[in-house]
Amino acid sequence: AIAKQLASDGALVAVHYGQSKTAADDTLAAIKAAGGDGFLVQGDVGEMTGIANIFRELDAALAARGIERFDILVNNAGVGVVGDVGTTSEADFDKAFAVNVKGLLFVTQQAVPRLRDGGRIINISSMVSHNAYPAFIAYAASKAAVDSITLSLAAGLGSRKITVNAVAPGATATDFIGELDDQFMGAIKSATALGEIGKAGDIASVVAFLASPAGGWVTGERIRASGGMH
């Protein structure tokens, strides 16, 4: 949804995928069918070799179009793990932090020299980072780390007029949370001021605002896009 929204706003979009090329192809086809443009890049952001491959493919695709630098980075890759203090495994903890924290930081490290001054970095955080979620303790901690990194990046890159913000969705109907039963769906809706589950487009609209000229005076912020959850 973010890729499609930014493409509709006029961006040339690098659609990243880790494993599902079919889904990425579908996204790119939808972008082009709507009159936008983009290309694919692949790599596992949980591994440094995967990050290197993303930027190798990005550099080649941009060079083929006569472009050296880009304007917007959206750190949207993420994994969720379930477990409380007694049941969280080391493997799940490492998985959450490898993708959600390490991947975000080192993708950004590679992106910063390639970003134009005045560019945008938008990190996808979560409502879990500022609320108690005992059953998702490692995932919540990883998203709290995203919020901290966002603040430090905003301060460190301000001299280049690069804005850095985090968007914190509440429960949103995507394949990330999968199919929800009626009881759980009702519990989520009752915890949300607007009484609904978020849609992917709701989050994409906030990202698009931060990426636009209208968002140029916003940096170092964590914007909750949750319909008033909690």
Salt bridges, closest charged atoms under 4 A:
ASP25 OD2 - LYS21 NZ 2.99
ASP59 OD2 - ARG114 NH2 2.78
ASP71 OD2 - ARG116 NH1 2.79
ASP117 OD1 - ARG160 NE 2.69
ASP147 OD2 - HIS130 NE2 3.35
ASP147 OD2 - ARG222 NE 3.07
ASP202 OD2 - LYS199 NZ 3.74
